[in-house]
Amino acid sequence: MRLVAVFNAAKVIDSQLAKLIATTGDNMNAARKYFAMHAALFAMLVQAQDSAIAKIDTGYLPKLDAIIKDDPGARVACETATTTGLVVVLLLARVLAMSTFTGAKPGT
């Protein structure tokens, strides 16, 4: 959810930078400065997206695989969750349910 907010803010900033570039006319130094800001902004967005993807690949997907291995019927629920964006909610519910039965603290 935070990544979506960051992308939306980046779109607004990028739009403002485009307007500034348009107003610089022939001033190449100003245009270079604004383009550098644009490039840096999107480099940060790519880094944030890569970080989120890595977190999904190394954190959430292995846990989902373990759930499917433990309960093969959970595959349909996992597929539905991934297509509807409920992965984190269902994963947290599963972890909390498991901790209730085992007495373990979530995350251990």
N, C-alpha and C positions, 0 to 999 in steps of 0.2 A: 504494500500500500504506500509506503514512504517513497519507493522508487517511482511510482506513478506521479506523486506530488512533485518530485524532483524533475521529472520529464516535463510536466506541465509548466513549472517555473522556468525551465530552460527554454521552452517554446516562447514564453513571454519575453525573456531576456534576449533571445535570438531575434525576435521580431523588432525589439528596440534597437539592437545592434544593426539590423538591416536598414532601419530608418536613418540611423546615424551615418552609415556608410553612404547612403543615397544623398545625404546633405553635405558630404565632404567635397563633392565636385571633383576637382583635379588634385586635391590635397592627398597625395599618395601616402605620406607619413601617417595621417589620421586614418586612412583606409586600412593600412597595414596594422595599425594598433587595434582597430575594431575587429579586423579579421583574426588577429592573434587571440583576442578575447573569445571570439566565436569558436576557434579551433580548440582552445584550452577548455572551454565549457563542454564541448562534445567529447573531448578526451576523458574528462571526468565522468561524463555519463556512461561512456563505454566501460570505464573501470568499475563503476557502480553496478552496471548490468552484468559484467563478468563475475563480479563478487557474488551477486545474487544467484547466478546460474551455478557457480561452484558450490554455494551453500545448499542448493537444491540437490545437485548431483551427489555431494558427499554426505549430506545430512538427512534430508527428507527421503530421497529415493531408496537408500538402503533400509530405512525403517519401514517404508511401505513394502519393500520386498520381503522383509522379515514377517510382516503381518500376513502377506499373501502365503508365504511358506507355512506359517502357523495355522492359517485358516484359508484354504483355497477358495472358499465361497466369498471371501472378502475382495476378490479381484474385481468383480463388477462394481462394488462400492468404491474401490480405489479409482477405477476408470471413470466412474461418474464424478467422483470428487475432483479428479484432475481436470476434467473438462468443464466443471462448473466453478472451479476456484476454491473448493472447500477442503483442500488437502490439509492445510494447517489446522483447521478446526477439527477435522476428524482425527488427525494424528494426535493432537493434544488430548482429545477425548479418550483415545485409546490408551495413551500414556497414563492419564489420570485414572482410568478404569483399572489398568494393570497395577498401579501403585496401591489402589484401594484393596485389591485382592491379595497382594503380596506383602503389603505394609512397607514397600520400598518407596523412597522419595523419588519424584519425577526427575529424570536426568541422571539417575545413578544406575 
